[in-house]
Amino acid sequence: MYVGEGATTASECVILGVPAIYINRLSAGTLKDQEKYGLFSVDDEEKLIDLAKKILTNPHIKEIYKNYRHKLIENKIDVTSFLVWFIEHYPFSVEEVKKVNFLEKFGIKQWK
């Protein structure tokens, strides 16, 4: 489990399926998005301690975060694959990207 004020480390933990508690008043769009996948943001010491206790005493926490990780990866695009495709198929790719369902080619089932 990660507890800290580093946004990058908290974000990496979520992607790896590790419980993370972000304790900084600053936020970012990526962190807000990752709250859907188990990232906790707190700015109160008592909430932090209670939350950490709940995570540490949950016997199913590994499975829960494994599922969060799976859902996160399932709903994100492989940027490298996209860029390779985009460059290899340019200028056709520009028109394709404008289509509604183009992300399905890269494993995104639906845009959320």
N, C-alpha and C positions, 0 to 999 in steps of 0.2 A: 504494500500500500504506500502511496505517495501522499504526503501532506506538506504543502509549501506554497510559496508565493511566486514560483516560476511558472509562467504560462506555457512555455515551450515544453517543459518537463511534464506538466499536467496533461497537456495535449498528447504527448508521446505515450504516456501511460494509458490513456483511453484507447489509443490505436492498438496498443499491445494487449489490451484486456486486463489492465491492472487498475484496481480501485484508486481514485485520485480525488483529493480534496484540495481545491485551489483556495487559498486564503489571502486574496488581494482584492482591494476595492476596485481596481482597474479591471476592465473586461475587454473582450474582443468578440467579433462575430463568430469566429471559429469556436471559441469557448462556449458561447451560447448554443451553438449547434451541437456541440459535444455533450451538453447536458442531457440530450435525448439518449445518449449512450453511456450514462453512468458517471459523468463528471459532476462533482459537487462543488459549488461555489458558496463559501460562507465568509462572513465578515464579523462574526461574533464568537468569542472564545468558548462560551458555554455550548453553543450549537456545534462547534468544531469537536469538542470533547465527546458530546453525546453521539454525534455522527460517527466518529472514529470507533467508539465502543460498539455501535450497532454493526458496523462493517466487520470489525475484528471478531465479533462473537457469532456472526452468521455462518452456520456450517455449510451453506450452499453458495457462499460468495464466489468461489472459483467458477462454478457453473454459470452463475448469473453474469459475471463479467466476460466469460467465454461467449455467451449469447450476445451481449452488448457488442463485443468486438466483431462477431460474425455479421450482425445487422449493420454496423457502421461500414464495414468493408463492402457488403452487398449493395449499399446505397451510395457508394462513392465511385468516381471514375478513376481509371488507371491513366493518369495524366501522360505518362510516357507513351503508352500505346496510342492515345489520342493524337499526340503531337506527331508521332511517326506517321500515322495514317494521314493526318492533315497535310503534312509536307509532301508525302509520296503521291497524294491525289490532288494536289493543288493544280489548277484553280477550281476544279470540280468540287473540292471539299468545302469551299466557301459557300456554295449554294446548298450543299448537303447540310451544313451546320445550321442553316436557316430553317430547316424543316423541323417540325415538332418532335418527332421520335428519333432523331439521329443518335441520341445517347445510348439507345438500346444496342447499338453495334459494339459498345464498349462495356457491356455487362450491367448497365443501369436499367432496372426493370421499370421504374417510374421515377419521375423527377419529383423530389420532395423538398 
